[in-house]
């Protein structure tokens, strides 16, 4: 893999740095069989011929690697430019089915003209990669629903938050830490719950969803998390008693894969059916310290919230949801399912969420039918 350079200010493409790089490899006794040339625009044939000549590599093994708008387009582009044929030639393998047909179909589904808008409510939007795993999982789920996903960054500390929430068909609250931005996130979750906008909470998102429920449904206005550092008589999110004596860094966190038992008859049971295969046992990856406080489980459940999945010992809340009669799709998890989503294997929880958002989008955009009254003359 090499990169073509451009001279400022003329922006002329130069191949000399590539020649020097290959020469340095040759001095170490390494002869490249194939060169993939990274470029921001199509490389002129003269330059490709020059690279081939001065690097002693056949022209058909110098492959143009153009920048792409979407990373999932790159394998398809490289195949069209001849990379697959070059690899087969080097290893003397007979040409066969390239295996990219399924990839190509999935990419077409992801790039559908039909679009659904998802509001990502958080406080780290100034860091481009902060929510990258969540963004990609949502796009994978879009492919599963044959729809492109437009992700709308919504800063929970900005005054335009509520206006943006009114424009989206689904709301996601991803992971996070600390109290900053929490009042805005609570308002966003309340908006989702009261207006029946599909909601997905991830880790921190579950914790704040429980806080919102306790504040606005149970009436505990001071309900909060002990992580926030605020005085409260109702620490509905807290560190478990068994964790409080652990002093070693990381010792109080749940890290890695943990099992969860899904409750029969819940929406989650249906969503995860391909994974649990009727047994109700799944595993998801975790990275968090605080839990739903067991002291308040009974009161939370009494008002209608459902603990959709619990740890096998029944002490830890892994998933929450609202029943269908209360909300079409309101689900949150202590885990990070986005880490297990793949382009060719979208995570079922994200796929179900996008499906619900798509239904909500269709409902919102559907034009009401008005009967035309005949005017009597």
FIFIMI-934118 format. One line per field, with one value per residue (C-alpha): residue number from 1; residue in three letters; x, y, z. Coordinates in steps of 0.5 Angstrom, whole numbers, plus 500, padded with zeros to 3 digits. Last residue first. Layout:
<nodes>
n: [NUM:...]
res: [ALA:...]
x: [X:...]
y: [Y:...]
z: [Z:...]
</nodes>
This chain:
<nodes>
n: [377:376:375:374:373:372:371:370:369:368:367:366:365:364:363:362:361:360:359:358:357:356:355:354:353:352:351:350:349:348:347:346:345:344:343:342:341:340:339:338:337:336:335:334:333:332:331:330:329:328:327:326:325:324:323:322:321:320:319:318:317:316:315:314:313:312:311:310:309:308:307:306:305:304:303:302:301:300:299:298:297:296:295:294:293:292:291:290:289:288:287:286:285:284:283:282:281:280:279:278:277:276:275:274:273:272:271:270:269:268:267:266:265:264:263:262:261:260:259:258:257:256:255:254:253:252:251:250:249:248:247:246:245:244:243:242:241:240:239:238:237:236:235:234:233:232:231:230:229:228:227:226:225:224:223:222:221:220:219:218:217:216:215:214:213:212:211:210:209:208:207:206:205:204:203:202:201:200:199:198:197:196:195:194:193:192:191:190:189:188:187:186:185:184:183:182:181:180:179:178:177:176:175:174:173:172:171:170:169:168:167:166:165:164:163:162:161:160:159:158:157:156:155:154:153:152:151:150:149:148:147:146:145:144:143:142:141:140:139:138:137:136:135:134:133:132:131:130:129:128:127:126:125:124:123:122:121:120:119:118:117:116:115:114:113:112:111:110:109:108:107:106:105:104:103:102:101:100:99:98:97:96:95:94:93:92:91:90:89:88:87:86:85:84:83:82:81:80:79:78:77:76:75:74:73:72:71:70:69:68:67:66:65:64:63:62:61:60:59:58:57:56:55:54:53:52:51:50:49:48:47:46:45:44:43:42:41:40:39:38:37:36:35:34:33:32:31:30:29:28:27:26:25:24:23:22:21:20:19:18:17:16:15:14:13:12:11:10:9:8:7:6:5:4:3:2:1]
res: [UNK:UNK:UNK:UNK:UNK:UNK:UNK:UNK:UNK:UNK:UNK:UNK:UNK:UNK:UNK:UNK:UNK:UNK:UNK:UNK:UNK:UNK:UNK:UNK:UNK:UNK:UNK:UNK:UNK:UNK:UNK:UNK:UNK:UNK:UNK:UNK:UNK:UNK:UNK:UNK:UNK:UNK:UNK:UNK:UNK:UNK:UNK:UNK:UNK:UNK:UNK:UNK:UNK:UNK:UNK:UNK:UNK:UNK:UNK:UNK:UNK:UNK:UNK:UNK:UNK:UNK:UNK:UNK:UNK:UNK:UNK:UNK:UNK:UNK:UNK:UNK:UNK:UNK:UNK:UNK:UNK:UNK:UNK:UNK:UNK:UNK:UNK:UNK:UNK:UNK:UNK:UNK:UNK:UNK:UNK:UNK:UNK:UNK:UNK:UNK:UNK:UNK:UNK:UNK:UNK:UNK:UNK:UNK:UNK:UNK:UNK:UNK:UNK:UNK:UNK:UNK:UNK:UNK:UNK:UNK:UNK:UNK:UNK:UNK:UNK:UNK:UNK:UNK:UNK:UNK:UNK:UNK:UNK:UNK:UNK:UNK:UNK:UNK:UNK:UNK:UNK:UNK:UNK:UNK:UNK:UNK:UNK:UNK:UNK:UNK:UNK:UNK:UNK:UNK:UNK:UNK:UNK:UNK:UNK:UNK:UNK:UNK:UNK:UNK:UNK:UNK:UNK:UNK:UNK:UNK:UNK:UNK:UNK:UNK:UNK:UNK:UNK:UNK:UNK:UNK:UNK:UNK:UNK:UNK:UNK:UNK:UNK:UNK:UNK:UNK:UNK:UNK:UNK:UNK:UNK:UNK:UNK:UNK:UNK:UNK:UNK:UNK:UNK:UNK:UNK:UNK:UNK:UNK:UNK:UNK:UNK:UNK:UNK:UNK:UNK:UNK:UNK:UNK:UNK:UNK:UNK:UNK:UNK:UNK:UNK:UNK:UNK:UNK:UNK:UNK:UNK:UNK:UNK:UNK:UNK:UNK:UNK:UNK:UNK:UNK:UNK:UNK:UNK:UNK:UNK:UNK:UNK:UNK:UNK:UNK:UNK:UNK:UNK:UNK:UNK:UNK:UNK:UNK:UNK:UNK:UNK:UNK:UNK:UNK:UNK:UNK:UNK:UNK:UNK:UNK:UNK:UNK:UNK:UNK:UNK:UNK:UNK:UNK:UNK:UNK:UNK:UNK:UNK:UNK:UNK:UNK:UNK:UNK:UNK:UNK:UNK:UNK:UNK:UNK:UNK:UNK:UNK:UNK:UNK:UNK:UNK:UNK:UNK:UNK:UNK:UNK:UNK:UNK:UNK:UNK:UNK:UNK:UNK:UNK:UNK:UNK:UNK:UNK:UNK:UNK:UNK:UNK:UNK:UNK:UNK:UNK:UNK:UNK:UNK:UNK:UNK:UNK:UNK:UNK:UNK:UNK:UNK:UNK:UNK:UNK:UNK:UNK:UNK:UNK:UNK:UNK:UNK:UNK:UNK:UNK:UNK:UNK:UNK:UNK:UNK:UNK:UNK:UNK:UNK:UNK:UNK:UNK:UNK:UNK:UNK:UNK:UNK:UNK:UNK:UNK:UNK:UNK:UNK:UNK:UNK:UNK:UNK]
x: [351:352:360:362:366:373:375:381:387:392:399:404:410:410:407:413:418:415:415:422:424:421:426:432:431:430:436:440:438:439:446:448:452:455:457:458:455:458:461:455:452:455:451:447:441:436:429:423:420:412:411:406:401:408:411:417:424:430:436:441:439:443:441:437:443:443:444:437:433:427:426:420:417:410:409:410:417:421:418:420:427:429:433:437:440:441:448:454:461:461:464:460:460:454:452:445:441:433:433:429:434:438:441:436:431:434:429:423:425:427:420:418:414:419:425:432:437:444:451:457:463:468:469:464:468:469:476:478:483:484:480:475:471:465:464:460:455:453:455:449:444:437:440:434:435:440:446:449:456:453:456:451:446:440:433:432:425:422:415:415:414:418:424:424:423:428:433:432:433:439:442:440:443:449:450:446:439:435:428:423:419:413:412:412:417:422:421:422:429:431:429:433:439:439:439:445:450:455:454:459:460:458:455:450:443:439:433:429:424:428:426:422:429:432:428:429:436:437:439:445:448:445:448:444:448:443:445:442:441:440:434:434:432:438:442:440:442:449:449:446:452:457:454:455:462:464:461:467:471:469:470:466:460:462:456:450:444:444:438:436:434:431:432:430:435:438:446:445:441:446:452:449:448:455:457:453:456:463:465:469:467:473:479:484:490:497:499:501:495:490:492:493:486:483:486:484:481:474:476:479:472:468:473:473:465:464:469:464:465:471:478:481:486:489:492:499:499:497:503:508:512:519:518:521:517:510:510:511:506:501:503:502:495:493:491:483:483:484:490:492:496:496:502:503:509:513:520:523:531:532:535:528:524:528:527:520:519:523:519:513:516:517:510:508:501:500:496:499:500:502:505:501:503:501:500:503:500]
y: [550:544:544:537:535:532:527:528:523:524:524:519:522:521:514:512:515:511:505:506:508:501:497:501:499:492:492:495:489:484:486:487:481:483:489:487:488:485:492:495:491:495:492:496:495:500:499:503:501:501:505:504:498:495:494:498:495:494:490:487:489:485:481:475:470:469:476:480:481:485:488:491:498:498:503:497:495:501:500:493:494:500:497:493:499:499:498:503:501:500:496:490:486:481:474:471:466:465:458:459:459:465:468:468:469:476:481:476:475:482:484:481:474:470:474:474:471:475:473:477:479:484:489:490:495:496:492:497:501:497:499:494:495:498:493:488:494:495:501:506:508:509:513:516:520:524:529:530:526:524:517:516:516:520:521:528:529:522:522:515:517:523:522:515:514:519:516:509:512:515:508:505:510:510:503:503:506:505:509:509:515:514:522:521:516:520:526:524:521:527:531:526:527:535:534:529:534:534:529:524:518:516:511:512:515:513:516:514:518:525:532:533:531:537:542:539:540:547:550:545:541:535:535:532:529:527:520:519:511:508:503:496:494:490:495:500:495:496:503:503:499:504:510:506:504:511:514:518:517:525:528:534:530:528:530:525:524:521:522:517:519:514:514:511:512:505:506:500:496:497:495:489:487:488:484:478:479:480:472:473:466:463:465:460:461:462:466:472:471:471:477:481:479:481:488:489:496:493:489:495:499:493:492:500:501:499:504:510:516:513:515:512:505:505:498:497:489:490:495:489:491:494:500:505:502:500:507:511:507:509:516:516:512:519:517:518:523:522:517:511:506:499:496:488:483:488:486:486:485:490:495:493:496:502:503:502:508:512:510:512:519:520:519:526:529:536:540:546:550:545:538:532:526:518:514:507:500]
z: [486:491:493:493:499:498:503:506:507:512:509:511:513:521:520:515:520:526:522:520:527:529:524:526:533:531:526:532:537:532:531:523:520:514:516:523:530:536:539:538:543:549:555:560:556:553:550:548:542:541:548:553:550:547:554:556:556:561:559:564:571:576:582:578:579:572:570:568:562:560:566:565:567:569:575:580:576:578:586:586:583:588:593:587:585:577:576:576:574:566:560:558:552:551:552:551:555:553:551:545:540:544:538:533:538:540:538:540:547:547:546:552:553:556:560:557:561:561:560:561:556:558:563:569:573:580:580:574:579:585:591:592:598:594:589:594:596:589:586:584:580:583:588:591:597:593:594:588:586:579:580:585:580:580:583:586:583:585:582:580:573:572:576:577:569:568:572:569:562:565:567:560:556:560:558:551:551:544:543:538:539:543:544:552:552:547:550:557:554:551:557:561:556:557:565:564:560:565:570:569:564:557:553:547:548:541:539:533:527:528:526:533:537:533:536:543:542:540:546:546:552:550:543:538:532:527:524:517:516:509:508:506:513:514:511:516:521:519:519:526:528:524:528:535:534:532:538:540:534:531:538:538:539:546:549:547:544:537:533:528:521:516:509:502:497:499:500:506:501:496:500:503:495:494:500:498:491:493:494:488:484:481:478:478:483:481:488:484:479:484:488:481:479:486:486:479:479:480:486:489:488:491:497:498:498:505:508:505:501:498:497:491:491:484:483:480:479:472:470:472:478:477:481:476:470:474:478:471:468:474:473:465:466:470:478:479:485:493:491:495:490:492:490:488:488:493:493:500:500:505:499:495:501:501:493:494:498:494:488:492:494:486:484:484:483:482:487:484:491:494:491:491:494:492:497:498:500]
</nodes>
